[in-house]
Amino acid sequence: MCPMTHQRLRLSGGMEVSFLIAGEPSKPALLLLHGTPNTARMFEGVISPLAQAAYVIAPDLPGFGESDVLSNVSFAALGVAIAELLDKLSIGPRYVYLHDWGAPVGFHVAMQAPEQVLGLIVQNANAHRTGHGPGWAATKAFWADPSPENEKATTAHLTLEGTRETYVTGVPPELAAQIPAEHWEEDWRAMNLPGRMDVQRALIKDYANYVAQFDAIAEYLACRQPPALMLWGRHDPYFDIAEVLSWMQDLPKMEAHIFDTGHLLLETHAAAAVPLMLDFIGATHRESESKHA
């Protein structure tokens, strides 16, 4: 196993990004992007095993975990920050792991430098309108009319119990019982640091701008056809299962694996997911190298 280290790096604007890193820089890079309310900590159990095949970088997105808060919060700004982090680390060809709110950030990185993308790993990441089921009604109402009442409705989940639900909703009870409460308690602690709730509210509002980019993302996927691996928790309370088919229609060669769990698949199925990711990285990297030989 390759040891994992925790590092910090100051970006040009003065803010610092915290990240976990492991592996040899000579290997293809793997950028792991978490969602909300999580941090890079969600990947701690898989980083060292994945470093057998890749140079693994898992940042705390700005405003999450131990990374500083940006002065102007948007998914585009988060994407710019992560792209700069990759540049400062001299990261070349990379795989991009898309999950939840990490998807808008990952697509910014991928579409900014499509020639550097070796493949996508899609883990409960939404990029189509089909993923937005009935549970998105309050958020859509807020986007249409950002009144205080609508904002209150769409941010009602920003509680300790709402954070817990991200972990356990849709997870079979015997598996949910194995998820340590410390995981969502730590997320809740970080969410209550100065400025962090403002980040959550700003990104809920800005997600509408990400949705507006879905057509451009569909064009990117259709034209570039990046190799892709899907790992999907079928009982995700946030993204409708119809999203799986939309991804597969965009990427007909995508390898897809559906698991009997919820939104945070790695909490319950990391042991099954890691070999699939290692196989995907190994096979696609060998194919890429043979094409350029």
Salt bridges, closest charged atoms under 4 A:
GLU16 OE1 - ARG8 NE 2.75
GLU16 OE2 - ARG10 NH2 2.74
GLU66 OE1 - HIS6 NE2 3.74
ASP68 OD1 - ARG8 NH2 3.53
GLU84 OE2 - LYS88 NZ 3.95
ASP100 OD1 - HIS263 NE2 3.09
GLU161 OE2 - ARG164 NH1 3.29
GLU186 OE2 - ARG189 NH2 2.66
ASP187 OD1 - ARG41 NH2 3.41
ASP198 OD1 - ARG201 NH1 3.92
ASP215 OD1 - ARG129 NH1 3.77
ASP236 OD2 - HIS263 ND1 2.71
GLU243 OE2 - HIS128 ND1 2.68
ASP250 OD2 - HIS128 NE2 2.46
GLU255 OE2 - HIS257 NE2 2.54
ASP260 OD1 - HIS235 NE2 2.59
GLU267 OE1 - HIS183 ND1 2.89
GLU287 OE2 - LYS291 NZ 3.69
GLU289 OE2 - HIS285 NE2 3.31
